[in-house]
Amino acid sequence: MENKLLEELLKKIPENQYIGLGNPNSKILFIGKEAGAEIETEMFHGSAKSWKEKEFNYSEKYVPEETKIRNLNHTWQRYQKLYDCILSNLEIEFEKKDKYEISFVENIFTTELSNLHAPNTTDAKKQEKFTEELKSRKDIFFKSNFIKQFPIVVIFASDNKYIETYQGEVCELFNVKFDKLHNENAKDKIWIHSETENDKNPRLVIHTRQLTNSISVDLIPNICELIVEFIKEHSIK
């Protein structure tokens, strides 16, 4: 799938740098903490090398065979639940041939804050170059024109070791201003940032917790509502 800004980025970064999965021409970007894999393993899928070789179509829907993904509590299944909610609220009809089908990759791009994969956050933060690699990635990858093209960004990482909340790093990194906390009394916080003064390039950045483990029942519906409102208000196609 061609994307000029992605092609430009691929010329500048190492082949082992993680780019992401999904549709690079989409309007929505999901950002997690790190890819879930054993530290010793080499990550090919989603890497700059894989995008250069263009052997795989990462925006094609599929039915996962892995047991861990065939679990509705898995991060990708919760991404899917959010995507289904967005489509429903926009009154876009869709069908599934399997209840575990992953189709959000058709219209959403996903990436990770950290380039260092790990099976869990605890192990990720113990890696020797965790802080150094994270800083470098923010400067090179997250400030790239490729990332700037997405009008809707959702950051699923409320750990300050990865990115500071609301009035801190998010504003500087994504060139937005902090608007408000969605619901101060909510168990799972949602910090809302935006750039709407530029009519040609409005932007919504939502910052919240990971979608793993135990999340409140209203977290996904609330994120969905914010995204749909922004899409409708700014006629984003």
Buried (B, 14 or more C-beta within 10 A) or exposed (E): BEBEBBEEBBEEBEEEBBBBBBBBBBBBBBBBBBBBEEEEEEBEBBBBBBBEEEEEEBBEBEBBEEEEBBEEEBBBBBBBBBBBBBBEBEEEEEEEEEEBBBBBBBBBBBBBBBBBBBBEBEBBBEBEEBEEBBEEBBEBBBBBEBBBBBBBBBBBBBBEBBBBBBEBBBBEBBBBEBBEBBEEEBEBBBBBBBBBEEEEEBBBBBBBBBBBEEBEEBBBBBBBBBBBEBBEEBEBE
